[in-house]
Amino acid sequence: TGLTQEIINLLIKNSGLDRKTLSNEIEKIKSLFLDKKIKSEKIISLINNPYNLDFDNLRDACFSAEKDKLNDNLGNVALQNEDAYFYLNSLNYRVEKLIALSEQCNEYKSVDMAIEKIRPPIFWKDKPTFSKQLKKWNISKLNQAKKHINTTEILVKTKLHGCGDVLIKNLLVKLCCIANATS
């Protein structure tokens, strides 16, 4: 077999304690090592590494002012320079959605009602995230975030286009600080 405690710990850490992810990783291992000894160096190349973390997790941690989660995720993610515009678009879209929600919130005087009434509707699974973010952001902060996103986009398009990953990470930290500021 060759299943060691080191491999078990690696799988648990990599899965983020998500049973579905862990189950998928175990199935991959079983199919590859059928009638063979499990080698840890092959396991590492086989499993989905945590640095392939979804950008949405970074964005949500940033806009929710979860500094510790953002810091952990920034250390585990490898942002691609060629995807810088995708990242910027994702951040900009979230700012625009939060602005629309903030306006709805002013109209309905309720965060929950604003989330229910917004069009296009927010997916049920994302509603708690939007609710948390809406409580952290106001129109002034959101306009400030838009300026930072635009400035970063200009930097990516001009002289620092090869440093898109660093610029995006820096932007995420700035946005998290804005979300965390009291005003």
TADA-V431534 format. One record per residue. N is the residue number from 0. RES is the residue in one small letter. PHI is phi in whole degrees, -180 to 180 (999 if undefined). OMEGA is omega in whole degrees, -180 to 180 (NA if undefined). D_CENTER is the distance of its C-alpha to the mean C-alpha in whole Angstrom. Layout:
N/RES/PHI/OMEGA/D_CENTER, N/RES/PHI/OMEGA/D_CENTER
This chain:
0/t/999/179/36, 1/g/87/179/35, 2/l/-77/-178/32, 3/t/-105/177/32, 4/q/-63/178/30, 5/e/-61/179/28, 6/i/-67/179/26, 7/i/-60/179/26, 8/n/-62/178/24, 9/l/-61/180/22, 10/l/-64/-180/21, 11/i/-65/180/20, 12/k/-64/-178/18, 13/n/-65/-177/16, 14/s/-77/-177/16, 15/g/64/-178/14, 16/l/62/177/17, 17/d/-94/-176/16, 18/r/-61/-179/20, 19/k/-65/178/19, 20/t/-63/179/17, 21/l/-61/178/20, 22/s/-62/178/23, 23/n/-63/180/21, 24/e/-65/179/22, 25/i/-63/178/25, 26/e/-63/177/26, 27/k/-61/-178/25, 28/i/-65/-179/27, 29/k/-62/-178/30, 30/s/-72/-179/31, 31/l/-78/-174/31, 32/f/-103/177/33, 33/l/-59/-179/35, 34/d/62/178/39, 35/k/-132/175/37, 36/k/-80/-180/36, 37/i/-77/179/32, 38/k/-114/-174/32, 39/s/-62/180/29, 40/e/-66/176/28, 41/k/-76/178/28, 42/i/-61/-177/26, 43/i/-59/180/23, 44/s/-78/-177/23, 45/l/-84/-173/23, 46/i/-75/176/20, 47/n/-76/-178/16, 48/n/-72/-178/15, 49/p/-67/180/12, 50/y/-72/175/12, 51/n/-90/-179/11, 52/l/-53/-180/7, 53/d/-67/-179/6, 54/f/-60/180/4, 55/d/-59/178/3, 56/n/-64/177/2, 57/l/-63/-179/2, 58/r/-59/-178/4, 59/d/-67/177/5, 60/a/-63/-180/6, 61/c/-63/-177/8, 62/f/-74/177/10, 63/s/-91/180/11, 64/a/61/177/12, 65/e/-93/-174/11, 66/k/-60/-178/12, 67/d/-64/179/13, 68/k/-65/178/10, 69/l/-62/-180/8, 70/n/-61/178/11, 71/d/-60/-178/11, 72/n/-68/178/8, 73/l/-62/178/9, 74/g/-74/-176/12, 75/n/-107/-176/11, 76/v/-113/175/9, 77/a/-113/179/12, 78/l/-75/-179/11, 79/q/-97/179/14, 80/n/-56/-177/16, 81/e/-69/179/17, 82/d/-99/-176/14, 83/a/-55/-179/14, 84/y/-69/175/15, 85/f/-62/-180/13, 86/y/-62/180/10, 87/l/-62/179/12, 88/n/-63/179/13, 89/s/-63/179/10, 90/l/-66/-180/10, 91/n/-64/179/14, 92/y/-62/180/14, 93/r/-65/178/12, 94/v/-61/-180/14, 95/e/-62/179/17, 96/k/-66/178/16, 97/l/-68/176/16, 98/i/-64/179/20, 99/a/-62/178/21, 100/l/-65/179/20, 101/s/-62/177/22, 102/e/-65/177/25, 103/q/-63/-179/25, 104/c/-63/177/25, 105/n/-64/-180/28, 106/e/-72/-175/30, 107/y/-93/-180/29, 108/k/60/-180/29, 109/s/-154/179/26, 110/v/-64/-178/23, 111/d/-62/-180/23, 112/m/-68/178/25, 113/a/-61/180/23, 114/i/-66/179/21, 115/e/-70/-173/23, 116/k/-89/-175/25, 117/i/-64/177/23, 118/r/-126/-5/23, 119/p/-65/-175/21, 120/p/-65/178/21, 121/i/-90/179/17, 122/f/-58/-174/16, 123/w/-53/-177/18, 124/k/-69/-178/15, 125/d/-91/-176/13, 126/k/-59/178/16, 127/p/-63/179/15, 128/t/-65/179/12, 129/f/-63/179/13, 130/s/-61/179/16, 131/k/-63/-178/15, 132/q/-68/-179/13, 133/l/-63/178/17, 134/k/-75/-179/19, 135/k/-90/-171/17, 136/w/-115/170/18, 137/n/-123/-176/21, 138/i/-59/-180/22, 139/s/-61/179/23, 140/k/-64/-179/20, 141/l/-66/176/18, 142/n/-66/176/21, 143/q/-63/178/20, 144/a/-63/178/17, 145/k/-59/179/18, 146/k/-63/179/20, 147/h/-65/178/18, 148/i/-64/179/16, 149/n/-63/178/20, 150/t/-63/179/21, 151/t/-65/179/18, 152/e/-62/178/19, 153/i/-62/179/22, 154/l/-63/179/22, 155/v/-65/-177/20, 156/k/-76/-176/23, 157/t/-105/-168/26, 158/k/-69/-176/26, 159/l/-112/-175/23, 160/h/-64/178/22, 161/g/-83/-177/22, 162/c/-114/-177/19, 163/g/-56/-179/16, 164/d/-64/180/14, 165/v/-67/180/15, 166/l/-63/-180/16, 167/i/-67/178/12, 168/k/-62/177/11, 169/n/-62/178/14, 170/l/-61/180/13, 171/l/-60/178/10, 172/v/-65/178/12, 173/k/-60/-179/15, 174/l/-65/178/13, 175/c/-63/178/12, 176/c/-65/178/16, 177/i/-64/-180/17, 178/a/-62/-177/15, 179/n/-80/-179/17, 180/a/-69/178/20, 181/t/-92/174/23, 182/s/-175/NA/24
